Every structure is written in C-alpha cells, then in structure tokens.
Amino acid sequence: MGAQRTGGKLNTGTTMHLGLIGYGNIANSLIALLDKTAVTKVTVLVRDTSKVSDRNRNSDPEMGPPIGFVSDVSAMIAARPDLVVECAGHSAVATHVPALLQTGVDVIIASVGALADAGLSAEIERAAQHGRSRTILPSGAIGGLDFLRAVALAGDVDVTYRGTKPPAAWQGSAAEDVINLDQLHNAQVFFTGSGRKAALAFPKNANVVAALALAGAGFDRMKVELVADPDAIGNQHSYEVTSDICRYNMTIEATGSAGNARTSVTTVMSLLHEIRSYQMPS
C-alpha cells in the first residue's frame, strides 16, 4: 500500500495523545508499557463504555496516562488524537480505520491480515490519500521484513511460511473444524494454502502471514502451512525466501501473551516501537 510507513511525525519531547481501538489483551498490555511523560492521554474506542468505566484509570495517575473511553469513531475523531492504534481485529479495521484516515489521523494497524481483503485495502488507500494521512504496519510477531522488501525489489520472490502454535492458541478458530484440539497428541498441519486464504480464514492468528505477504510475494503467491502442536511452548514463526539474488530462512520462537495464547508478546512490543518511533524526528 502506498500509504505505508514507519517513522514519525511528532518531534522528540513532544507529548502525545494516543488513541486505541479496542481494550483487550493487546491494548491493556500496551498501556502498561507507555511512558506517561511522553503519552499524556489515551482515548479508547470500545463498543460499550459502560463495561469499562470501572477500569478507567483517570483517578490514579500513578497507574499511567489518564484514559477516556468513547463508543463510536466520530467521538474518537472529535477527541483529536495524534495517533491511533488499532488492536481489535479485522472488523474494527473495516469499521473505523477508513474514517480516521479520511480525517487526517495516522493509524497503526495491528490486524494487518484485514488487508487481505482487496476491497478494504483499496478503501484504506483511498481514505489515506484523501486525508493525507498514513497507515503504519508494524512487524508484529515476525522479523526481517526490511530485508524481504529489499529482496523483492529485484523481482519475483517466493515465500513459504509455517506457523506453529499450541492447541490453545487455535481454539475458537477454523482449526476446530479440521482437528480435535483437545485431544491432540502430536503436531498436526490443519491448513495449507495461499497467504490470502490463511489471513482471511484465521483473522486472529495470521497477521504474520499478511505482514510477510505485503513485504514480499503478495497474498496469492505466498504459501502457508499452519500447525497445532501440543509440545509447543510458545508461538513459532518460520519462513523461507527464495529469489534470483538470494535464498534464506528465518525462525522466531515467541513467547505467547499471558492473557491470550494466540498473541505473541513481540506483537505488543512492535506496537510500542512504532509509537515511540512516531515521536522521533522523521
């Protein structure tokens, strides 16, 4: 997408009003890591503000920056955040991100897999152009994307990805239609297909697939294999790249989040990195 970028807009030392879409495990983990001297206010978009009012930490500044809640994107826009981080899933990207971009608000998209929907991807591109805003795509749980982008400049590149997670990380996903996750004794492949099919079929587990697809081969050319392994301690991301100029492979063993086995701790850290980079000079 032409609107992608990493890097910042605010000058060093400038305080930030941060917006968040969603208030689940990723958002809460991220808030706990924020430097309250740099991020002085947080506005969170949730479906129902009454369900989170008791968790509002405005009354206790020692816990971090004050947090306010809104229940629709127009209220988020009216709050005028400097930057918004989406961390609520594919539907949140479709529902909220275009409107924010169109009004000039830069957005970090954690649910990169949503961009496997070609129509939504095009809508986001148009909104960013209209609002002269940017989408920022974090690396998430994967690494080496800068090198992959460089290799892809030389021509066609083949990327094969294998994602292995413990059965608990695949619960509630389409994997349950293929294997019995509760009675799995050995590692089992339950999905083989293109990057686009993987990203759309496993929206809560395959954002890494989308990050690799956008950096290299594209959604349709990329090959994906997803595995449930009862012996897996964390989440393993392994991929192989082949092109005319080089061939390499990379494997990352990531610790799963304590509150959500399907999400790696590195995902939260990559979002924190993008927020801090945004506050540095361009």
Secondary structure, 3 states (H helix, E strand, C coil): CCCECCCCCCCCCCCEEEEEECCCHHHHHHHHHCCCCCEEEEEEECCCHHHCHHHCCCCCHHHCCCEEEECCHHHHHHHCCCEEEECCCHHHHHHHHHHHHHCCCEEEECCHHHHHCHHHHHHHHHHHHHHCCCEECCCCCCCCHHHHHHHHCCCCEEEEEEEEECHHHHCCCHHHHCCCHHHCCCCEEEEEEEHHHHHHHCCCCCHHHHHHHHHCCCCCCCEEEEEECCCCCCEEEEEEEEECCCEEEEEEEECEECCEEEEEHHHHHHHHHHHHHHCCCC
